[in-house]
Amino acid sequence: MKLKNIPEDIRTKSIKEAQNEIKEIITQLENKEINLENSIQHYNRMIHLNYHIQKQFRKKANEIKHLKLDKNKKNIIKDPK
């Protein structure tokens, strides 16, 4: 699934907001009175939300990695032993 397929309203959500919406969708999907078409739409939205969360986690992990690398470089320059 590519990012361009992710709806704009999902791309602007925080990780926590996306997780909360997934929980709501799961609750709706567990309702036996929901029709098949709605179930499919909810499921597809949940897949988009999950992909968005994964992308945000990768982005945060890269930011942390770069901060750690930058900090290590500064420490090496400041303390050349």
N, C-alpha and C positions, 0 to 999 in steps of 0.2 A: 504494500500500500504506500503510495507516494504522498508527500506532504500536500501537494496541490489538490489531492482528493479530500483532504481534511477540511470540513466546513470552517469558515472564518470564526464563527462563534465558539468553536472548540479550541482553535489555535490561540485565542485570547485568554483561555482559562488557566488558572494556576493549577498546580498538581493537586492540591487539596480540593479545589472545586471540581475537577475532573473525577477524582476518586468519589466524592459525594454523589455526583450524578450517576456514576456507575452503580453505586449502592442503590440509588432510587430505581434505576432500570432493572436491576436484579429483583428488587421487590415487586415491580410491575410484572416481570416475566414469570415470577412464581405464582402470580394470580392466574388461576385456571380459566377465568372468564375472558381473558384477553384473546382477541382473534389472531389468526396466523399472520395476516398481513402486518398488523401492528407489532407482533412479536419479532418479525423479520426486521422491521424498521428500527425497533429498539435495539435488537442485537447488533445491527450494522453500526448504529451510533455508539454502542458500547465498544465495538472494535476500534472505531475512530478515536474514542476517548483513551483507550488503552495505548494505542500507537502514540498519541500525543504525550501521554505520561512517560512512556519509554524514551521518547525524543527529549523531553525535558530533563529526565534523569541523566541521559548521556551528556547533555549540554552542561548540567551542573557538575558532573564528574570531570569533564574536560576543564571547566573553569577552576575547580579545586586543584586539578593536576597542574595547570599552568601557574596558579598562585604558588603552589608548593615549589615548582621548578624555579620560579622567579625569586622566591625567598632563599632557596639554596644558592642561587647564583650570587645574590647580594651578600650572603654569609661568606662565600668563598672569596669575594672581592674584598670584604672588610677584614677578613682574618686569614691572610695568606701565610700559612705555616709551612 
